[in-house]
Amino acid sequence: MAARPPNYFFNNTQTRPPLRPIRTSYVPSFLQKLLQPHVPNSTQLMGFLTLVISGGILLLLTGVTITTIILGLIFFTPLILITSPIWIPLFIAAVGFLSLCGFGAVALSAVTWVYKYFSARRSMVDDDDTADVKDYARGFGGYLQGKVKDTAPGA
């Protein structure tokens, strides 16, 4: 049997102290016990990062939009004031036209709904349907009369 080569990485004569985690900040033990069960998993962490990144982008776009609106009002206010006798009647006409179209669409949909409602009720009460129901009622009535005769005491 061949002899084993010496193991230089594991020496039984020396014992090392156990490794301790390096703490970069001090967290009180009661706070650490409170936060320990709430460690997020990778899915929650990715969701939070996505929320932060998309929220930051939307906040940036909101700021750009507000800045653009304010600068546009600053630069175009004189032009708007000078041409306001033209813009106000055009604005009123546009609002009136859009309101007319909206009310027309609502009225058309209401008339269509009323027509379909009443035509459906009329088609539900067809003569063929009432004849079928009457035949079914007669048959069921005859069945019940037969049962009553079966269970009635003999006279």
Order of alpha helices (4+ residues) and beta strands (2+ residues): alpha-alpha-alpha-alpha
